[in-house]
Amino acid sequence: MSRIIGLLMCLVSIIWGYNEHQAGTVSFGPLTAFLGGAAVFVATFDATDALLRKLVSKSTSEEERSAHEKHNRQAMLNRVRDFWVKGVLESSLHEEARIELGLEERRDAVAERPWDVILRTQDRPDCKLPPGTKILDVFERVGRSLLILGEPGAGKTTTLLELAREMIDRAEKNPSEKIPVVFNLSSWTDPKQSLNEWMAEEMRDNYRIQKKIAETWIENDSILPLLDGLDEIANERRAACVDVINGYLDEYSAQAVICCRKEEYEALDAKLKLQSAILLQPLTPEQIDGYLERLSPDLNALREALRSDQELQEFAKTPLILSIMALAYKGISVEELQSLGSTEDWRRHLFKIYVDQMFQRTGRTDSKRYPKVKTIHWLSWLARKMRENNHTVFLVERMQPSWLETKGFQRLSSILMQEKNEINTVEVLDWSWNKGRGKLMSRLVIGLIVGLIVWLINFQNLRTIGYGVSLIYLLGGLVFGLSIGLVGVLIDGLVVAEMETRTVPNQGILRSAKNALVVGLIVGLIVVLIGGLIAWLISGQISGQIVMLTFGLGVGLGSWLDFGGRAVVHHYTLRFVLSRENLLPWNLVSFLDYATERIFLRKVGGGYVFVHRMLMDYFASLEPGPGGE
């Protein structure tokens, strides 16, 4: 904001000087105002602030730190529970009729430990665990260091989230327990980035905490990483990711859980340095039949088809495929499915029937608002962009100009954005005295400069107005300048809150708009009221108040932009371009809710996820539709 003040002062001085030149008068006022504005502008840079900040010490009481840590810990636990347990696990496709998955321990799937070499007499066979064995029991028995393997759709993520639910409950009861945090490894894209750095950035971006807090938790070994989707990393980077994870496990207490598809993991040369591994077992014919029987009598035709076709039964052996079959073929014939020959043909046909069936569902939203062709086109584009940008959860406010289809639109957006071509929201504002007073001296210096300028402008008229009036000018200018300095301190102390639980779609932009409006109005009104009052007391003329009104509006506008307004403008500009290009609808949140009603997406806090990665892959594989033709 101070830089805007300085630039405004320079601009006003130029206009002032031009008017004097036109009127044939000459004074030092415009030059003084210009030099003062330049001084204010220079004084705002970090180097100046850093020099003056050394004069002020910083301290925070132990009680405040303890309260913040407790608040942050509970907020993080709430966030993981809301996002992953309530949003994904408890609304999964097969949650209505849970299937107890079989577990098989695979110790040979993880890196061999030194004591294994000493104690081993012969290779131990794979060990199938007793029916009903809980993932929590296995996790505790192997020292909280576990690899979960399985086929696509076998229930790896579900098993991971069941463990997350149990560990959240424990962490809430016992402050010494680590904080379980779910991460999706698909967003790890830089082979040079350590797991520590990546997790800190993920907690900042997805869980909305300050990166400094996340780094502290990681350094203090307070995090229990639950890493999903090792197989979702590109083939050429997967081995490097394993090395990075092993480096983290060597450095810290090695408590972690990692999920990966069996085939992709077995193709790796290196193994993870975990204590043990489990392989999720395929469903038995009895489990498949019992599941369909419990769901609905309308699935009898599907049950008969699965009993009579061994290959089709093999296709249905994972919980995901079985759940989608139950939704897609409820009350309809499965003869067409039986006539297909390959697993890939079955899968594509199954998802096509599933999508068609979901459009027949009744819901709150009128289906005429979102025709089938357009809906598939938009979801196809969204799925491709989420895969390209390694996003598991889609947050409306996290869309960036890089999502635009053409370089021309990206360049246009870059011109509009100006800075880094990236949208950064300002969601929650708090005020910190420690942060505000860090720039106290520099802001007061700026204020004094402004105050002296007000007096120096009239210095050449000193004999005319008299020393008494000049003293009033000086005092008024200093009061105004110091007030401006204190406003600067007020703004400098504004910080983004440490935690934010996002529960409403596009909440980041909505909060940014609210914060921008509040800060802009408060700052603008303070400048207008204080400056206008002093101008009236000194001169008694309305012209001075008009100048202060203009000045206050400029400062308020600058504050509005700095504290959320810029993000709001850029976000809706991007939304407008995407809508014009028919890549996404303008009423985006309403459309996403419609897709959720059709069970293509699930709501996760304030974001959305495809009900499974395989469904997202199906949509992403579709050619872009005609967009409503």
VEXDREN-2710 file (C-alpha; in Angstrom, 1 decimal):
% VEXDREN-2710
k/r/px/py/pz
1/MET/0.0/0.0/0.0
2/SER/2.8/2.4/0.8
3/ARG/4.2/2.1/-2.7
4/ILE/0.8/3.1/-4.0
5/ILE/0.9/6.2/-1.7
6/GLY/4.3/7.1/-3.0
7/LEU/3.3/6.7/-6.6
8/LEU/0.1/8.8/-6.0
9/MET/2.2/11.6/-4.4
10/CYS/4.5/11.6/-7.5
11/LEU/1.5/11.7/-9.8
12/VAL/-0.2/14.5/-7.9
13/SER/3.0/16.5/-7.8
14/ILE/3.3/16.3/-11.6
15/ILE/-0.3/17.5/-12.1
16/TRP/0.3/20.2/-9.6
17/GLY/3.5/21.4/-11.3
18/TYR/1.8/21.4/-14.7
19/ASN/-1.1/23.5/-13.4
20/GLU/1.3/26.0/-11.8
21/HIS/3.2/26.2/-15.1
22/GLN/0.0/26.9/-17.0
23/ALA/-1.0/29.6/-14.4
24/GLY/2.4/31.2/-14.7
25/THR/3.3/30.7/-11.0
26/VAL/6.3/28.8/-9.6
27/SER/6.8/27.2/-6.2
28/PHE/8.8/24.5/-4.5
29/GLY/5.6/22.6/-3.5
30/PRO/5.4/20.2/-6.6
31/LEU/9.1/19.4/-6.4
32/THR/8.9/18.7/-2.7
33/ALA/5.8/16.5/-3.1
34/PHE/7.6/14.5/-5.9
35/LEU/10.7/14.0/-3.8
36/GLY/8.7/13.0/-0.8
37/GLY/6.7/10.5/-2.9
38/ALA/9.9/9.0/-4.3
39/ALA/11.2/8.7/-0.7
40/VAL/8.1/6.9/0.4
41/PHE/8.3/4.5/-2.5
42/VAL/12.0/3.7/-1.8
43/ALA/11.3/3.3/1.9
44/THR/8.9/0.4/1.3
45/PHE/11.4/-2.1/-0.1
46/ASP/12.4/-5.0/2.0
47/ALA/16.0/-3.9/2.4
48/THR/14.9/-0.7/4.2
49/ASP/12.4/-2.6/6.3
50/ALA/15.0/-5.2/7.3
51/LEU/17.4/-2.5/8.5
52/LEU/14.7/-0.8/10.7
53/ARG/13.2/-4.1/11.9
54/LYS/16.4/-4.8/13.8
55/LEU/15.5/-2.0/16.2
56/VAL/12.4/-4.0/17.4
57/SER/12.6/-7.3/19.2
58/LYS/10.1/-10.1/18.8
59/SER/8.7/-12.4/21.4
60/THR/5.7/-14.7/21.9
61/SER/4.6/-16.1/25.2
62/GLU/4.8/-19.8/25.8
63/GLU/1.0/-19.9/26.4
64/GLU/0.3/-18.3/23.1
65/ARG/2.5/-20.8/21.3
66/SER/0.8/-23.7/23.1
67/ALA/-2.7/-22.5/22.3
68/HIS/-1.7/-22.1/18.6
69/GLU/-0.2/-25.5/18.4
70/LYS/-3.2/-27.1/20.0
71/HIS/-5.6/-25.2/17.6
72/ASN/-3.5/-26.1/14.5
73/ARG/-3.3/-29.8/15.5
74/GLN/-7.0/-30.2/16.0
75/ALA/-7.8/-28.2/12.9
76/MET/-5.6/-30.5/10.9
77/LEU/-7.2/-33.6/12.3
78/ASN/-10.6/-32.1/11.4
79/ARG/-9.5/-31.3/7.9
80/VAL/-8.2/-34.9/7.2
81/ARG/-11.4/-36.4/8.7
82/ASP/-13.7/-34.1/6.7
83/PHE/-11.9/-34.5/3.4
84/TRP/-11.0/-38.1/3.4
85/VAL/-13.0/-40.0/5.9
86/LYS/-16.4/-38.3/5.6
87/GLY/-15.9/-37.1/2.0
88/VAL/-14.4/-40.2/0.4
89/LEU/-14.5/-43.2/2.7
90/GLU/-18.0/-42.9/4.1
91/SER/-19.5/-42.1/0.7
92/SER/-17.7/-44.7/-1.3
93/LEU/-19.6/-46.7/-3.9
94/HIS/-19.6/-50.0/-1.9
95/GLU/-20.1/-48.4/1.6
96/GLU/-23.7/-49.5/1.7
97/ALA/-22.7/-53.2/1.8
98/ARG/-19.2/-53.4/3.1
99/ILE/-17.1/-56.4/2.0
100/GLU/-14.4/-57.6/4.4
101/LEU/-11.3/-57.8/2.2
102/GLY/-8.9/-60.7/2.6
103/LEU/-5.3/-59.7/3.5
104/GLU/-2.0/-61.5/2.7
105/GLU/1.3/-60.5/4.2
106/ARG/4.1/-60.0/1.8
107/ARG/7.3/-59.4/3.7
108/ASP/9.4/-60.0/0.6
109/ALA/7.8/-56.9/-1.1
110/VAL/9.8/-54.5/1.1
111/ALA/13.5/-53.9/1.4
112/GLU/15.4/-56.5/3.4
113/ARG/16.5/-55.4/6.8
114/PRO/20.0/-56.4/8.2
115/TRP/18.5/-58.6/11.0
116/ASP/16.4/-60.5/8.4
117/VAL/19.7/-61.7/6.8
118/ILE/21.0/-62.8/10.2
119/LEU/17.8/-64.6/11.4
120/ARG/16.5/-66.0/8.1
121/THR/17.0/-69.7/7.6
122/GLN/14.8/-70.0/4.6
123/ASP/12.4/-67.9/2.5
124/ARG/9.1/-67.6/4.3
125/PRO/6.0/-68.2/2.2
126/ASP/3.4/-65.6/1.8
127/CYS/1.1/-65.6/4.8
128/LYS/-2.7/-65.1/4.4
129/LEU/-4.0/-63.4/7.5
130/PRO/-7.0/-64.8/9.4
131/PRO/-10.4/-63.6/8.1
132/GLY/-11.6/-60.4/9.9
133/THR/-8.0/-59.2/10.5
134/LYS/-8.1/-55.4/10.8
135/ILE/-5.7/-53.1/9.0
136/LEU/-5.0/-51.3/12.3
137/ASP/-3.9/-54.6/13.9
138/VAL/-1.4/-55.3/11.1
139/PHE/-0.2/-51.7/11.2
140/GLU/0.6/-51.8/14.9
141/ARG/2.1/-55.3/14.7
142/VAL/4.7/-54.3/12.0
143/GLY/5.8/-51.1/13.8
144/ARG/3.5/-48.7/12.0
145/SER/5.5/-49.1/8.7
146/LEU/3.4/-50.7/6.0
147/LEU/3.0/-51.0/2.2
148/ILE/-0.5/-51.7/0.8
149/LEU/-0.6/-53.5/-2.6
150/GLY/-3.5/-54.5/-4.7
151/GLU/-5.0/-54.7/-8.2
152/PRO/-6.8/-51.6/-9.7
153/GLY/-10.0/-51.1/-7.8
154/ALA/-9.0/-53.7/-5.1
155/GLY/-9.7/-51.2/-2.2
156/LYS/-6.2/-49.8/-1.5
157/THR/-7.4/-46.3/-0.9
158/THR/-10.4/-47.5/1.1
159/THR/-8.1/-49.6/3.3
160/LEU/-5.7/-46.6/3.8
161/LEU/-8.6/-44.3/4.8
162/GLU/-10.0/-46.9/7.2
163/LEU/-6.6/-46.8/8.9
164/ALA/-6.7/-42.9/8.8
165/ARG/-10.0/-42.9/10.6
166/GLU/-8.6/-45.1/13.4
167/MET/-5.5/-43.0/13.8
168/ILE/-7.4/-39.7/13.8
169/ASP/-9.5/-41.0/16.7
170/ARG/-6.3/-42.0/18.6
171/ALA/-4.6/-38.6/17.9
172/GLU/-7.6/-36.7/19.2
173/LYS/-7.5/-38.7/22.5
174/ASN/-3.7/-38.7/22.9
175/PRO/-1.7/-35.5/22.1
176/SER/1.5/-37.6/21.8
177/GLU/0.2/-39.5/18.8
178/LYS/1.4/-38.3/15.4
179/ILE/-1.0/-36.4/13.1
180/PRO/-2.2/-38.7/10.3
181/VAL/-2.1/-36.8/7.0
182/VAL/-3.3/-38.3/3.7
183/PHE/-1.2/-37.3/0.6
184/ASN/-1.6/-38.3/-3.0
185/LEU/1.8/-38.9/-4.6
186/SER/0.5/-38.0/-8.1
187/SER/1.4/-34.4/-7.4
188/TRP/5.1/-35.2/-6.8
189/THR/6.6/-34.1/-10.1
190/ASP/10.1/-32.8/-9.3
191/PRO/12.7/-35.5/-8.9
192/LYS/15.0/-33.1/-7.0
193/GLN/12.4/-32.2/-4.4
194/SER/12.7/-34.0/-1.1
195/LEU/9.6/-35.6/0.5
196/ASN/9.8/-33.1/3.4
197/GLU/9.5/-30.1/1.0
198/TRP/6.8/-31.7/-1.0
199/MET/4.7/-32.6/2.0
200/ALA/5.0/-29.1/3.4
201/GLU/3.8/-27.6/0.1
202/GLU/0.9/-30.1/-0.1
203/MET/-0.2/-29.2/3.5
204/ARG/-0.1/-25.6/2.5
205/ASP/-2.0/-26.0/-0.8
206/ASN/-4.5/-28.7/0.1
207/TYR/-4.9/-28.3/3.9
208/ARG/-4.3/-24.5/3.9
209/ILE/-1.8/-24.2/6.7
210/GLN/1.2/-22.0/6.8
211/LYS/4.2/-23.7/5.2
212/LYS/6.3/-22.8/8.3
213/ILE/4.0/-24.7/10.6
214/ALA/4.0/-27.7/8.2
215/GLU/7.8/-27.7/8.1
216/THR/8.0/-27.6/11.9
217/TRP/5.7/-30.6/12.2
218/ILE/7.8/-32.5/9.7
219/GLU/11.1/-31.6/11.4
220/ASN/9.7/-32.6/14.8
221/ASP/8.5/-35.9/13.3
222/SER/4.9/-35.1/14.3
223/ILE/3.4/-36.3/11.0
224/LEU/2.3/-39.8/10.1
225/PRO/2.4/-39.8/6.2
226/LEU/-0.3/-41.8/4.5
227/LEU/0.9/-41.8/0.9
228/ASP/-1.6/-42.9/-1.7
229/GLY/-1.0/-43.4/-5.4
230/LEU/2.6/-44.3/-5.9
231/ASP/1.5/-46.0/-9.2
232/GLU/0.0/-42.6/-10.3
233/ILE/3.5/-41.1/-10.7
234/ALA/4.9/-41.2/-14.2
235/ASN/7.0/-44.3/-15.0
236/GLU/10.2/-42.3/-15.5
237/ARG/9.9/-40.7/-12.1
238/ARG/8.6/-43.6/-10.0
239/ALA/12.0/-45.0/-9.1
240/ALA/13.2/-41.6/-8.1
241/CYS/10.2/-41.2/-5.8
242/VAL/11.0/-44.5/-4.1
243/ASP/14.5/-43.2/-3.4
244/VAL/13.1/-40.0/-2.0
245/ILE/10.7/-41.8/0.2
246/ASN/13.4/-44.2/1.4
247/GLY/15.6/-41.1/2.2
248/TYR/12.8/-39.8/4.4
249/LEU/12.3/-43.1/6.1
250/ASP/16.0/-43.3/6.9
251/GLU/16.1/-39.8/8.4
252/TYR/13.0/-40.0/10.5
253/SER/11.2/-42.7/12.6
254/ALA/10.1/-44.6/9.5
255/GLN/6.4/-44.6/10.4
256/ALA/4.5/-44.4/7.2
257/VAL/1.9/-46.2/5.0
258/ILE/2.2/-46.3/1.2
259/CYS/-0.3/-47.6/-1.4
260/CYS/0.6/-48.8/-4.8
261/ARG/-0.8/-51.1/-7.5
262/LYS/0.8/-54.5/-7.4
263/GLU/2.0/-54.6/-11.0
264/GLU/3.6/-51.2/-11.0
265/TYR/5.4/-51.8/-7.8
266/GLU/6.8/-55.2/-8.8
267/ALA/8.2/-53.5/-12.0
268/LEU/10.5/-51.3/-9.8
269/ASP/14.1/-52.4/-9.2
270/ALA/14.3/-50.8/-5.7
271/LYS/12.0/-51.6/-2.8
272/LEU/10.6/-49.4/-0.1
273/LYS/12.3/-49.5/3.3
274/LEU/9.2/-50.4/5.2
275/GLN/8.7/-53.1/7.8
276/SER/6.1/-55.2/5.9
277/ALA/3.6/-55.3/3.1
278/ILE/0.1/-56.6/2.6
279/LEU/-1.6/-57.6/-0.6
280/LEU/-5.4/-57.1/-0.8
281/GLN/-7.0/-60.4/-1.9
282/PRO/-9.5/-60.6/-4.8
283/LEU/-13.1/-61.2/-3.9
284/THR/-14.3/-64.8/-3.7
285/PRO/-17.4/-66.0/-5.7
286/GLU/-19.2/-66.2/-2.3
287/GLN/-18.4/-62.6/-1.5
288/ILE/-19.5/-61.4/-4.9
289/ASP/-22.8/-63.2/-4.7
290/GLY/-23.5/-62.3/-1.1
291/TYR/-22.8/-58.6/-1.9
292/LEU/-25.2/-58.5/-4.8
293/GLU/-27.9/-60.4/-2.8
294/ARG/-27.7/-57.9/0.1
295/LEU/-28.0/-54.9/-2.2
296/SER/-31.1/-55.6/-4.3
297/PRO/-33.3/-58.3/-5.9
298/ASP/-33.0/-56.3/-9.1
299/LEU/-29.5/-57.7/-9.4
300/ASN/-30.5/-61.3/-9.8
301/ALA/-29.8/-61.3/-13.6
302/LEU/-26.3/-60.0/-12.9
303/ARG/-25.8/-62.7/-10.2
304/GLU/-26.9/-65.4/-12.7
305/ALA/-24.5/-64.1/-15.3
306/LEU/-21.6/-64.1/-12.9
307/ARG/-22.3/-67.6/-11.7
308/SER/-22.4/-69.0/-15.3
309/ASP/-19.5/-67.0/-16.8
310/GLN/-16.1/-67.7/-15.1
311/GLU/-14.2/-65.0/-17.0
312/LEU/-16.9/-62.4/-16.2
313/GLN/-16.7/-63.4/-12.5
314/GLU/-12.9/-62.9/-12.7
315/PHE/-13.5/-59.4/-14.0
316/ALA/-15.8/-58.6/-11.1
317/LYS/-13.4/-59.7/-8.4
318/THR/-12.5/-56.2/-7.2
319/PRO/-14.8/-54.1/-5.0
320/LEU/-14.8/-51.1/-7.4
321/ILE/-15.8/-53.1/-10.5
322/LEU/-18.4/-55.0/-8.6
323/SER/-19.9/-51.8/-7.1
324/ILE/-20.1/-50.2/-10.6
325/MET/-21.7/-53.3/-12.0
326/ALA/-24.3/-53.2/-9.3
327/LEU/-25.2/-49.6/-10.2
328/ALA/-24.9/-50.0/-14.0
329/TYR/-26.8/-53.3/-14.5
330/LYS/-29.5/-52.9/-11.8
331/GLY/-32.7/-54.3/-13.4
332/ILE/-31.3/-54.5/-17.0
333/SER/-29.8/-57.3/-19.1
334/VAL/-26.1/-58.1/-19.1
335/GLU/-26.1/-60.1/-22.4
336/GLU/-24.2/-57.4/-24.2
337/LEU/-21.5/-57.4/-21.5
338/GLN/-21.2/-61.2/-21.8
339/SER/-20.6/-61.0/-25.5
340/LEU/-17.4/-58.9/-25.1
341/GLY/-14.1/-60.6/-25.2
342/SER/-11.4/-58.7/-23.4
343/THR/-11.0/-57.1/-20.0
344/GLU/-10.4/-53.7/-21.5
345/ASP/-13.6/-54.0/-23.7
346/TRP/-15.5/-55.1/-20.6
347/ARG/-14.2/-52.1/-18.6
348/ARG/-15.0/-49.5/-21.3
349/HIS/-18.5/-51.0/-21.9
350/LEU/-19.1/-51.1/-18.1
351/PHE/-18.2/-47.4/-17.6
352/LYS/-20.3/-46.4/-20.6
353/ILE/-23.3/-48.2/-19.3
354/TYR/-22.6/-46.8/-15.8
355/VAL/-22.5/-43.2/-17.2
356/ASP/-25.7/-43.8/-19.2
357/GLN/-27.5/-45.2/-16.2
358/MET/-26.4/-42.3/-13.9
359/PHE/-28.1/-39.9/-16.3
360/GLN/-31.3/-41.7/-15.6
361/ARG/-31.2/-40.9/-11.9
362/THR/-33.5/-38.4/-10.5
363/GLY/-32.0/-35.5/-8.5
364/ARG/-32.7/-32.0/-7.3
365/THR/-31.1/-30.4/-10.4
366/ASP/-33.2/-30.4/-13.6
367/SER/-31.2/-32.5/-16.1
368/LYS/-32.2/-30.2/-18.9
369/ARG/-29.9/-27.6/-17.5
370/TYR/-26.9/-29.9/-18.3
371/PRO/-27.5/-32.0/-21.4
372/LYS/-25.7/-35.3/-21.5
373/VAL/-23.4/-34.4/-24.4
374/LYS/-22.3/-31.2/-22.7
375/THR/-21.9/-32.9/-19.4
376/ILE/-19.6/-35.6/-20.8
377/HIS/-17.6/-33.0/-22.7
378/TRP/-17.0/-30.9/-19.6
379/LEU/-16.2/-33.8/-17.4
380/SER/-13.8/-35.2/-20.1
381/TRP/-12.0/-31.8/-20.2
382/LEU/-11.9/-31.6/-16.4
383/ALA/-10.5/-35.1/-16.0
384/ARG/-7.7/-34.5/-18.5
385/LYS/-6.7/-31.2/-16.8
386/MET/-6.7/-32.9/-13.4
387/ARG/-4.5/-35.6/-14.7
388/GLU/-2.1/-33.2/-16.5
389/ASN/-1.8/-31.1/-13.4
390/ASN/-1.6/-34.1/-11.0
391/HIS/-4.7/-33.0/-9.0
392/THR/-6.7/-35.6/-7.1
393/VAL/-9.1/-33.1/-5.5
394/PHE/-10.5/-30.4/-7.8
395/LEU/-10.9/-27.0/-6.0
396/VAL/-12.6/-24.3/-8.1
397/GLU/-10.3/-21.6/-6.7
398/ARG/-7.2/-23.6/-7.6
399/MET/-7.7/-23.3/-11.3
400/GLN/-4.9/-21.5/-13.0
401/PRO/-4.4/-19.7/-16.4
402/SER/-2.1/-22.6/-17.4
403/TRP/-5.3/-24.7/-17.8
404/LEU/-6.3/-22.6/-20.8
405/GLU/-6.1/-24.6/-24.0
406/THR/-4.2/-22.2/-26.3
407/LYS/-1.0/-20.2/-26.0
408/GLY/-2.9/-17.1/-27.1
409/PHE/-5.3/-17.3/-24.2
410/GLN/-2.4/-18.0/-21.8
411/ARG/-0.5/-14.9/-23.0
412/LEU/-3.7/-12.8/-22.6
413/SER/-4.1/-14.1/-19.1
414/SER/-0.5/-13.4/-18.4
415/ILE/-1.0/-9.8/-19.4
416/LEU/-4.1/-9.6/-17.1
417/MET/-2.3/-11.3/-14.2
418/GLN/1.0/-9.4/-14.5
419/GLU/2.6/-11.3/-11.6
420/LYS/3.7/-14.9/-12.0
421/ASN/0.6/-15.8/-14.0
422/GLU/-0.8/-17.4/-10.9
423/ILE/-3.9/-16.8/-8.8
424/ASN/-3.2/-16.7/-5.1
425/THR/-6.3/-16.3/-2.8
426/VAL/-6.5/-14.3/0.5
427/GLU/-8.9/-16.5/2.4
428/VAL/-8.6/-15.6/6.1
429/LEU/-7.1/-12.5/7.6
430/ASP/-5.8/-12.1/11.1
431/TRP/-3.8/-9.4/12.8
432/SER/-0.4/-10.0/14.4
433/TRP/1.3/-7.4/16.5
434/ASN/4.6/-9.2/16.1
435/LYS/4.3/-8.8/12.3
436/GLY/2.9/-5.3/12.4
437/ARG/5.5/-3.8/14.6
438/GLY/8.3/-5.4/12.4
439/LYS/7.7/-2.5/10.0
440/LEU/6.6/0.0/12.6
441/MET/9.7/2.2/12.3
442/SER/9.7/2.3/8.5
443/ARG/6.0/3.2/8.4
444/LEU/6.3/6.0/11.0
445/VAL/9.3/7.4/9.0
446/ILE/7.1/7.4/5.9
447/GLY/4.4/9.1/7.9
448/LEU/6.8/11.8/9.1
449/ILE/7.9/12.3/5.5
450/VAL/4.3/12.8/4.4
451/GLY/3.7/15.2/7.3
452/LEU/6.8/17.3/6.6
453/ILE/5.7/17.5/2.9
454/VAL/2.4/19.0/4.0
455/TRP/4.3/21.7/5.9
456/LEU/7.1/22.2/3.3
457/ILE/4.5/22.8/0.5
458/ASN/3.6/26.0/2.3
459/PHE/7.1/26.9/3.4
460/GLN/7.5/29.5/0.7
461/ASN/4.4/31.3/2.0
462/LEU/5.7/31.4/5.6
463/ARG/5.9/35.2/5.7
464/THR/2.4/35.6/4.4
465/ILE/0.7/33.1/6.6
466/GLY/2.8/33.8/9.7
467/TYR/4.7/31.5/12.0
468/GLY/1.7/30.6/14.1
469/VAL/-0.3/29.3/11.2
470/SER/2.8/27.6/9.8
471/LEU/3.1/25.7/13.1
472/ILE/-0.5/24.6/12.8
473/TYR/0.3/23.4/9.3
474/LEU/3.3/21.5/10.6
475/LEU/1.3/19.9/13.5
476/GLY/-1.6/19.0/11.2
477/GLY/0.8/17.5/8.6
478/LEU/2.6/15.5/11.2
479/VAL/-0.6/14.1/12.6
480/PHE/-1.8/13.2/9.2
481/GLY/1.5/11.6/8.3
482/LEU/1.7/9.6/11.5
483/SER/-1.9/8.5/11.0
484/ILE/-0.9/7.2/7.5
485/GLY/2.1/5.4/9.1
486/LEU/-0.2/3.7/11.6
487/VAL/-2.5/2.6/8.9
488/GLY/0.5/1.1/7.2
489/VAL/1.3/-0.8/10.4
490/LEU/-2.3/-2.0/10.6
491/ILE/-2.0/-3.4/7.1
492/ASP/1.5/-4.9/7.6
493/GLY/0.1/-6.8/10.6
494/LEU/-2.6/-8.4/8.5
495/VAL/-1.6/-12.1/7.9
496/VAL/-3.3/-15.1/6.4
497/ALA/-4.7/-17.3/9.3
498/GLU/-2.7/-20.4/10.2
499/MET/-5.5/-22.8/9.4
500/GLU/-8.6/-22.7/7.2
501/THR/-11.1/-25.5/6.9
502/ARG/-12.7/-25.3/3.4
503/THR/-16.3/-26.5/3.5
504/VAL/-17.9/-24.5/0.7
505/PRO/-17.0/-24.8/-3.0
506/ASN/-15.0/-21.8/-4.2
507/GLN/-14.7/-20.6/-0.6
508/GLY/-11.2/-19.3/-1.3
509/ILE/-12.5/-16.8/-3.8
510/LEU/-15.6/-15.9/-1.8
511/ARG/-13.4/-15.2/1.3
512/SER/-10.9/-13.2/-0.8
513/ALA/-13.7/-11.0/-2.1
514/LYS/-15.0/-10.4/1.4
515/ASN/-11.6/-9.7/2.9
516/ALA/-10.7/-7.3/0.0
517/LEU/-13.9/-5.3/0.5
518/VAL/-13.5/-5.1/4.3
519/VAL/-9.8/-4.0/4.1
520/GLY/-10.3/-1.6/1.2
521/LEU/-13.3/0.1/2.9
522/ILE/-11.6/0.4/6.3
523/VAL/-8.3/1.7/5.0
524/GLY/-10.0/4.1/2.6
525/LEU/-12.3/5.5/5.2
526/ILE/-9.5/6.0/7.8
527/VAL/-7.5/8.0/5.3
528/VAL/-10.5/10.0/4.1
529/LEU/-11.8/10.8/7.6
530/ILE/-8.4/11.7/9.2
531/GLY/-7.1/13.5/6.2
532/GLY/-10.4/15.3/5.5
533/LEU/-10.7/16.4/9.1
534/ILE/-7.2/17.8/9.2
535/ALA/-7.6/19.5/5.8
536/TRP/-10.8/21.2/7.1
537/LEU/-9.2/22.3/10.4
538/ILE/-6.2/23.8/8.6
539/SER/-7.8/25.4/5.6
540/GLY/-11.5/25.4/6.1
541/GLN/-11.9/24.8/2.4
542/ILE/-13.6/21.9/0.7
543/SER/-10.9/21.6/-1.9
544/GLY/-8.6/20.0/0.6
545/GLN/-11.2/17.5/1.5
546/ILE/-11.7/16.5/-2.1
547/VAL/-8.0/15.9/-2.4
548/MET/-8.1/13.7/0.7
549/LEU/-11.2/11.8/-0.7
550/THR/-9.3/11.1/-3.9
551/PHE/-6.2/10.1/-2.0
552/GLY/-8.3/7.8/0.3
553/LEU/-10.0/6.1/-2.6
554/GLY/-6.6/5.4/-4.2
555/VAL/-5.2/3.9/-1.0
556/GLY/-8.4/1.9/-0.5
557/LEU/-8.3/0.6/-4.0
558/GLY/-4.6/-0.4/-3.6
559/SER/-5.5/-2.3/-0.3
560/TRP/-8.5/-3.9/-2.0
561/LEU/-6.2/-5.3/-4.7
562/ASP/-3.5/-6.4/-2.3
563/PHE/-5.8/-8.3/0.0
564/GLY/-7.9/-10.4/-2.3
565/GLY/-9.3/-8.2/-5.0
566/ARG/-6.7/-9.1/-7.5
567/ALA/-7.4/-12.8/-7.0
568/VAL/-11.1/-12.3/-7.5
569/VAL/-10.7/-10.3/-10.7
570/HIS/-8.3/-12.9/-12.2
571/HIS/-10.4/-15.9/-11.1
572/TYR/-13.6/-14.6/-12.8
573/THR/-11.7/-13.5/-15.8
574/LEU/-10.4/-17.1/-16.2
575/ARG/-13.9/-18.5/-15.6
576/PHE/-15.3/-16.2/-18.3
577/VAL/-12.6/-17.4/-20.8
578/LEU/-13.3/-21.1/-20.0
579/SER/-17.0/-20.5/-20.4
580/ARG/-16.6/-18.7/-23.7
581/GLU/-14.5/-21.6/-25.0
582/ASN/-17.1/-24.1/-23.8
583/LEU/-14.5/-25.9/-21.7
584/LEU/-16.5/-25.5/-18.5
585/PRO/-19.9/-23.9/-17.7
586/TRP/-20.0/-20.5/-16.1
587/ASN/-22.2/-21.7/-13.2
588/LEU/-19.4/-24.2/-12.4
589/VAL/-20.3/-25.0/-8.8
590/SER/-23.9/-25.8/-9.7
591/PHE/-22.6/-28.1/-12.5
592/LEU/-20.2/-29.9/-10.2
593/ASP/-23.1/-30.5/-7.7
594/TYR/-25.1/-31.9/-10.6
595/ALA/-22.2/-34.3/-11.5
596/THR/-22.1/-35.3/-7.8
597/GLU/-25.8/-36.2/-7.9
598/ARG/-25.1/-38.4/-10.9
599/ILE/-22.3/-40.1/-8.8
600/PHE/-19.5/-39.1/-11.2
601/LEU/-17.9/-36.9/-8.5
602/ARG/-17.8/-36.9/-4.7
603/LYS/-17.7/-33.8/-2.6
604/VAL/-14.6/-33.6/-0.4
605/GLY/-14.8/-30.6/1.9
606/GLY/-15.0/-27.6/-0.5
607/GLY/-13.6/-29.7/-3.4
608/TYR/-14.6/-32.5/-5.7
609/VAL/-13.0/-35.9/-6.6
610/PHE/-14.0/-38.4/-9.2
611/VAL/-15.5/-41.4/-7.5
612/HIS/-12.5/-43.4/-8.6
613/ARG/-9.3/-42.9/-10.6
614/MET/-10.5/-45.5/-13.2
615/LEU/-13.6/-43.4/-13.8
616/MET/-11.5/-40.3/-14.2
617/ASP/-9.3/-42.2/-16.6
618/TYR/-12.4/-43.2/-18.6
619/PHE/-13.6/-39.6/-18.9
620/ALA/-10.1/-38.4/-19.8
621/SER/-9.8/-41.0/-22.5
622/LEU/-12.9/-39.7/-24.3
623/GLU/-12.5/-37.4/-27.3
624/PRO/-13.6/-33.9/-26.6
625/GLY/-17.3/-33.7/-27.4
626/PRO/-18.9/-31.3/-29.7
627/GLY/-19.8/-29.0/-26.8
628/GLY/-23.4/-29.0/-27.3
629/GLU/-23.7/-29.4/-31.1
END
